Amino acid sequence: MNARKIIAVAGATGAQGGGLVRAILNDPQGGFAVRALTRDPSSAKARELARLGAEVVQADIGNEASLERAFAGAHGAFCVTFFWDHFSPERELAEAGAMSRAAKKAGVKHVVWSTLEDTRKWVPLADERMPTLMGKYKVPHFDGKGEADRIFTELGVPTTFLLTSFYWDNFIFFGMGPKKDASGQLAITLPMADRKLPGIAAEDIGRCAYGIFRQGSSLIGKTVGISGEHLSGSEMADEFSRALQQKVRYNEVAPEVFRGFGFPGAEDLGNMFQVKRDFNDAFRAPRDPATARALNPALQGFRQWLEANKSRIPLE
Ligand SMILES: NC(=O)c1ccc[n+]([C@@H]2O[C@H](COP(=O)([O-])OP(=O)(O)OC[C@H]3O[C@@H](n4cnc5c(N)ncnc54)[C@H](OP(=O)(O)O)[C@@H]3O)[C@@H](O)[C@H]2O)c1
């Protein structure tokens, strides 16, 4: 008989969910088993998770029936949406609805919902400091997630609301790494003035989620914010200089300049950084690295993450 508690993990082949899958598999005596959700169990990433010992099941977070099957018999569920695949807060809301209803129907005892703030509590739509996007959002990839929180609450799903932070992995995968300026010097570009940005290794998000499942019912109904470290643009540039052994400077730009960069999502991210800059204390306060470290003693700081990942950062 398998007495281990099953955690069903959305996004299991991705960054956040993958970190959780590995955290569970790396702790075989921890009392938990993992069920990895994927749209395609035959993919290389899904087969790798199966090889490592995960139960792999087919599910699409937009398909409620598939979620009901995937959540059946599970003790816990990790729920996350994938904004950058489609750029639609409405779709995130619909998917959060499907996941919460499926968790309720399956009688899941503990959901961890990977969320972010609805920034409109700080910057109402009428506030002209930043443009309103898509008709009713200030930071679409935050606002939809924050708005979805109430769906879990209203359905009475036993949920911990996990407030995540900027992935340092964006310096590898999201085009945010150091780039050469006109004079040939490397620079990181952020519209954060001298304010500090809470950041985290994406892998640590899943490890913290595992800590939440282990802690159990005491965190149900609570919002838990996590980060690895809070650093200013200059402090991150100094760490890059140290790790790469060449000068990297912090190129501070105004949010409106960042919004005008023209890549998909530039306006959304420009508004996001402006919120993080202008509401810095309120944004940082719930993301205490000490909270994350208590959940995940292996939590990395920026220097440690950079040392391990510097060779993966594309430099022009
Ligand atoms: N980048 C940041 O700094 C940052 C910070 C905080 C929060 N976030 C948020 O993190 C979220 C993304 O999480 P992530 O980075 O872990 O994602 P990710 O690494 O892009 O992983 C996505 C995985 O989810 C699966 N997936 C995609 N669409 C799916 C669907 N419809 N149904 C089921 N599975 C699906 C895919 O797996 P299969 O192909 O195997 O199905 C994929 O491997 C975004 O909403 C973003 O706003 C990002």
The ligand as an ORCA input file, in Angstrom:
! r2SCAN-3c Opt
* xyz 0 1
  N       9.798     34.862    -15.524
  C       9.620     35.373    -14.321
  O      10.467     36.122    -13.797
  C       8.396     35.027    -13.527
  C       8.347     35.419    -12.190
  C       7.222     35.103    -11.453
  C       6.159     34.456    -12.059
  N       6.236     34.099    -13.373
  C       5.094     33.396    -13.971
  O       5.417     32.053    -14.142
  C       4.458     31.499    -15.028
  C       5.106     30.414    -15.857
  O       5.644     29.417    -15.038
  P       6.956     28.638    -15.466
  O       8.034     29.651    -15.700
  O       7.163     27.565    -14.510
  O       6.522     28.091    -16.895
  P       7.419     27.325    -17.980
  O       8.771     27.047    -17.491
  O       7.239     28.098    -19.247
  O       6.719     25.915    -18.057
  C       5.564     25.753    -18.662
  C       5.276     24.248    -18.686
  O       3.889     24.155    -18.488
  C       3.327     23.323    -19.426
  N       2.125     23.931    -20.018
  C       2.044     24.981    -20.831
  N       0.763     25.182    -21.179
  C       0.044     24.235    -20.551
  C      -1.328     23.888    -20.508
  N      -2.253     24.580    -21.204
  N      -1.715     22.846    -19.750
  C      -0.817     22.135    -19.062
  N       0.503     22.383    -19.070
  C       0.915     23.420    -19.806
  C       4.370     23.004    -20.444
  O       4.570     21.634    -20.342
  P       4.058     20.549    -21.418
  O       4.496     21.060    -22.743
  O       4.794     19.341    -20.939
  O       2.590     20.449    -21.257
  C       5.641     23.695    -19.992
  O       6.742     22.833    -19.823
  C       3.951     32.652    -15.877
  O       2.557     32.793    -15.726
  C       4.706     33.847    -15.360
  O       3.913     35.034    -15.329
  C       7.345     34.350    -14.112
*
